[in-house]
């Protein structure tokens, strides 16, 4: 456990965020990790069957940590208009963005030991002028992540019991992916991932498997040249840097149990190549971790759940796992 609580941005208030935050607090209030929510206190009060009695407005991390066992600490930045559960609201989007900025700022200045972000819906954010593909890229800009000798973030990693996957490209249309797979991009993502495995996950000599882009890893060039011309040289460059990298390997044979025993993480080339195996292994408990930032950041590996919002049936498993992992990483970093 770290001294400062985690900062948790509320996410989309019309989604399941308020509900799973309340449920996560109830699950963790006895033993922690402690967290404070940055968001709309009334949304959290409404999500609680006990009404507003569990919600306590706080002004900072010390107060939040002290009150966590008795109440859900909230740094209240209220909505300016009501939202309806299950209905996207562009009017709420500027507040959602402000909650993320504020929570990230708490982590940057040390008032929080790390950042956990509840899910956001991208469409209303885009409608409000949000200029980033998603949370990950926005946090890279907010924290001005730089290459300090271990590669430049942000790099997205997804974790589930027995599997970690990191991505070279993140929220990109599939038609653009091949053009974004460059030697520099693969090497950078590999460096960031290897460093995070050592620093944040406590693996002294990490082993990194690198997936191919094409079927059968290009089939010797018959099904694509990216493996021979880009990915294989990148793997060799990682080896030259002292990183135990192997590949490029066919992605369709990288994720069964025997294969997973041979590495600590897989470096995947695009979004679904990485996320499908994680969600097959543990749909409810997967965690999204942003590597290469000066702050700790995790999030649940699911969306806003408009279809079930307001019904009281949302599961908090992934958010709880994200909170616990953020606290573990923060403790390793000494945050």
C-alpha positions in Angstrom: 0.0 0.0 0.0 1.2 3.5 -0.8 0.5 6.5 1.4 -1.3 8.7 -1.2 -4.6 7.3 -2.6 -5.2 6.6 -6.2 -7.1 9.2 -8.3 -10.0 7.7 -10.2 -11.6 9.8 -13.0 -15.4 9.0 -13.2 -15.6 8.5 -16.9 -18.9 8.8 -18.8 -21.6 9.6 -16.2 -24.3 8.2 -18.5 -22.6 4.8 -18.6 -21.8 2.2 -16.0 -18.9 4.2 -14.5 -20.8 5.6 -11.4 -22.2 2.2 -10.6 -19.0 0.2 -10.9 -17.1 2.9 -8.9 -19.6 2.6 -6.0 -19.3 -1.2 -6.2 -15.5 -1.1 -6.3 -15.5 1.1 -3.2 -17.7 -1.3 -1.4 -15.5 -4.2 -2.3 -12.2 -2.4 -1.3 -13.2 -0.2 1.6 -12.0 -2.7 4.2 -8.5 -3.4 3.0 -8.0 -0.9 0.1 -6.3 0.2 -2.0 -7.7 3.6 -1.2 -8.8 5.9 -4.0 -10.5 9.2 -4.5 -12.9 9.9 -7.3 -12.7 13.0 -9.5 -16.1 13.6 -10.9 -19.7 14.4 -10.2 -20.7 13.6 -6.6 -24.4 13.5 -7.4 -23.9 10.8 -10.1 -22.2 8.6 -7.5 -24.9 9.3 -4.9 -27.6 8.3 -7.4 -25.7 5.1 -8.3 -25.7 4.0 -4.6 -28.7 2.1 -3.2 -27.8 3.9 0.1 -28.3 7.3 -1.6 -25.8 10.0 -0.9 -24.8 8.8 2.5 -21.8 6.9 1.3 -20.4 9.9 -0.7 -18.1 12.4 1.0 -16.7 15.4 -0.8 -13.0 15.9 -0.1 -10.4 18.5 -1.1 -7.3 16.4 -1.4 -5.5 13.1 -1.1 -4.8 13.0 2.7 -8.5 13.7 3.5 -9.5 11.0 1.0 -7.2 8.4 2.4 -8.4 9.1 6.0 -12.1 8.8 5.0 -11.9 5.9 2.5 -13.1 3.2 4.9 -16.2 5.2 6.0 -17.2 7.0 2.8 -16.5 7.2 -0.9 -14.2 10.3 -1.2 -15.1 12.5 -4.2 -13.4 15.6 -5.4 -16.6 17.1 -6.8 -16.5 18.8 -10.2 -20.3 18.8 -10.8 -22.1 18.4 -14.1 -23.7 21.5 -15.5 -26.7 19.6 -16.8 -28.3 16.2 -15.9 -27.5 13.1 -18.0 -29.8 10.2 -18.7 -28.4 6.7 -18.1 -27.6 5.0 -21.4 -27.7 8.2 -23.5 -24.6 9.8 -24.7 -24.3 13.5 -23.9 -22.0 15.9 -25.7 -22.9 18.5 -23.1 -21.2 16.3 -20.4 -18.1 15.7 -22.5 -16.2 18.9 -21.4 -16.6 17.8 -17.8 -15.5 14.2 -18.5 -12.3 15.7 -20.1 -11.8 18.0 -17.1 -12.1 15.1 -14.7 -9.3 13.2 -16.6 -7.1 16.3 -16.6 -7.6 16.9 -12.9 -7.0 13.3 -11.9 -3.9 13.1 -14.0 -2.7 16.4 -12.4 -3.1 14.9 -9.0 -0.9 12.0 -10.0 1.7 14.2 -11.6 2.1 16.4 -8.5 2.2 13.4 -6.1 -1.1 14.1 -4.4 -2.3 10.8 -5.8 -0.1 7.7 -6.2 -1.5 6.9 -9.6 -4.4 7.3 -12.0 -7.3 4.9 -12.7 -9.7 6.0 -15.5 -13.3 4.7 -15.7 -14.6 4.1 -19.2 -15.4 7.0 -21.6 -17.4 6.9 -24.9 -15.3 8.5 -27.7 -18.2 9.7 -29.9 -19.5 12.4 -27.5 -15.9 13.5 -26.8 -15.2 13.9 -30.5 -18.5 15.9 -30.9 -17.2 18.2 -28.2 -13.9 18.7 -30.0 -11.7 16.1 -28.3 -8.7 15.8 -30.6 -7.3 12.4 -29.5 -8.1 8.8 -30.5 -8.6 7.8 -26.9 -7.6 8.0 -23.3 -4.1 6.6 -23.9 -3.0 9.2 -26.4 -4.6 12.1 -24.4 -2.7 11.0 -21.3 0.6 10.9 -23.3 0.0 14.6 -24.2 -1.1 15.6 -20.7 2.0 14.1 -19.1 4.3 15.1 -22.0 5.8 11.6 -22.0 9.4 11.7 -23.3 12.2 9.2 -24.1 14.3 9.1 -20.9 16.4 6.2 -22.1 13.8 3.5 -21.9 11.7 4.5 -25.0 8.9 7.0 -25.4 5.3 6.3 -24.3 2.5 6.0 -24.3 2.3 2.3 -25.1 -0.9 0.4 -24.4 -0.7 -2.9 -22.5 -3.5 -5.2 -21.7 -3.2 -7.8 -18.8 -5.1 -10.8 -17.8 -4.0 -13.7 -15.6 -1.3 -15.5 -17.5 -1.0 -13.0 -20.4 0.3 -9.5 -21.1 0.1 -7.9 -24.5 1.5 -4.6 -25.7 0.6 -2.7 -28.9 2.7 -1.1 -31.5 -0.3 0.7 -33.0 -3.4 1.5 -30.8 -6.6 3.0 -32.0 -6.0 2.9 -35.8 -8.2 1.8 -38.6 -7.0 -1.6 -39.9 -6.4 -0.1 -43.4 -3.7 2.2 -41.9 -1.9 -0.3 -39.7 0.6 -1.6 -42.2 1.8 1.9 -43.0 2.4 2.6 -39.3 4.5 -0.5 -38.6 8.0 0.9 -38.9 11.4 -0.3 -37.5 11.4 2.7 -35.1 7.8 2.1 -33.9 8.4 -1.6 -33.1 11.7 -1.0 -31.4 10.3 1.8 -29.3 7.3 -0.2 -28.2 9.6 -3.1 -27.3 11.9 -0.9 -25.3 9.0 0.7 -23.4 7.5 -2.8 -22.7 10.7 -4.4 -21.5 11.4 -1.5 -19.2 7.8 -1.7 -17.7 8.1 -5.4 -17.2 11.2 -4.8 -15.1 10.1 -1.6 -13.2 6.4 -2.1 -12.9 5.9 -5.8 -12.9 9.1 -6.9 -11.1 10.5 -9.2 -13.9 14.2 -8.9 -13.8 14.9 -10.4 -17.2 11.8 -10.0 -19.3 11.2 -12.2 -22.3 9.3 -10.5 -25.2 7.6 -12.3 -28.0 7.0 -10.2 -31.1 4.0 -11.1 -33.3 4.0 -10.9 -37.0 1.6 -8.6 -38.9 0.5 -11.0 -41.7 -1.0 -14.5 -41.7 1.7 -17.1 -40.8 4.1 -14.2 -40.1 4.3 -13.5 -43.9 4.9 -17.1 -45.0 8.5 -16.2 -46.1 7.3 -13.1 -47.9 4.5 -14.8 -49.9 1.8 -13.2 -47.6 3.6 -9.9 -46.9 7.0 -8.3 -46.6 6.6 -6.5 -43.3 8.0 -9.4 -41.2 11.2 -9.7 -43.3 11.8 -6.0 -43.9 10.6 -4.4 -40.7 9.7 -6.7 -37.8 12.6 -9.1 -38.0 15.2 -6.3 -38.1 13.4 -4.7 -35.1 13.6 -7.9 -33.2 17.4 -8.0 -33.9 17.7 -4.4 -32.8 15.9 -5.2 -29.5 18.3 -8.1 -29.0 21.3 -5.8 -29.6 19.9 -3.6 -26.8 20.0 -6.5 -24.5 16.3 -7.4 -24.6 15.4 -11.0 -24.8 13.1 -10.8 -27.9 11.9 -13.5 -30.2 10.0 -13.4 -33.4 8.3 -12.4 -35.6 6.0 -15.2 -34.7 2.6 -16.1 -36.3 0.0 -14.5 -34.1 -2.4 -17.4 -34.3 -0.1 -19.7 -32.4 1.2 -17.3 -29.7 -1.6 -17.4 -27.2 -2.3 -21.0 -26.2 -1.1 -22.1 -22.8 2.2 -23.8 -23.9 3.2 -20.7 -25.9 2.4 -18.3 -23.0 4.9 -20.2 -20.8 7.7 -19.0 -23.1 7.4 -15.2 -22.7 6.4 -12.5 -20.3 4.6 -10.3 -22.8 3.7 -10.3 -26.5 4.3 -7.2 -28.6 1.3 -7.1 -31.0 1.0 -5.0 -34.1 -2.6 -3.8 -33.9 -5.5 -3.4 -31.6 -7.6 -6.6 -32.1 -4.6 -8.8 -32.4 -3.9 -8.0 -28.8 -7.3 -7.5 -27.2 -9.1 -10.6 -28.5 -6.8 -13.1 -26.7 -7.0 -11.1 -23.4 -10.8 -10.9 -23.5 -11.0 -14.6 -24.4 -8.9 -15.5 -21.4 -10.6 -13.1 -18.9 -13.4 -11.0 -20.3 -14.4 -9.6 -16.9 -11.0 -9.1 -15.3 -8.7 -7.7 -17.9 -6.9 -4.5 -17.2 -5.5 -1.8 -19.5 -2.2 -0.3 -18.4 -0.5 2.7 -20.1 3.3 2.2 -20.3 5.9 4.8 -20.7 4.2 7.6 -18.7 5.7 9.5 -15.7 2.6 8.4 -13.8 0.9 5.1 -13.1 -2.3 4.7 -15.2 -4.7 1.7 -15.5 -8.3 1.3 -16.6 -10.9 -1.4 -16.9 -10.8 -3.3 -20.2 -14.3 -2.6 -21.2 -16.5 0.3 -22.4 -19.2 2.5 -21.0 -22.0 -0.1 -21.2 -24.8 2.2 -22.3 -27.0 -0.9 -22.8 -27.0 -1.8 -19.1 -26.4 1.6 -17.5 -28.8 2.4 -14.7 -30.0 -1.2 -14.3 -27.7 -2.1 -11.4 -26.3 -5.2 -13.1 -22.8 -3.9 -14.1 -19.9 -6.0 -12.9 -17.0 -4.1 -11.2 -14.4 -6.9 -11.6 -12.2 -5.2 -14.2 -12.3 -1.9 -12.4 -11.3 -3.6 -9.1 -8.5 -5.4 -10.9 -7.3 -2.1 -12.4 -7.3 -0.4 -9.0 -5.3 -3.2 -7.4 -2.8 -3.3 -10.3 -2.3 0.5 -10.2 -1.6 0.3 -6.4 0.9 -2.6 -7.0 2.8 -0.7 -9.7 2.8 2.5 -7.6 4.3 0.6 -4.7 7.0 -0.8 -6.9 7.8 2.7 -8.2 7.8 4.0 -4.6 5.0 6.5 -5.5 
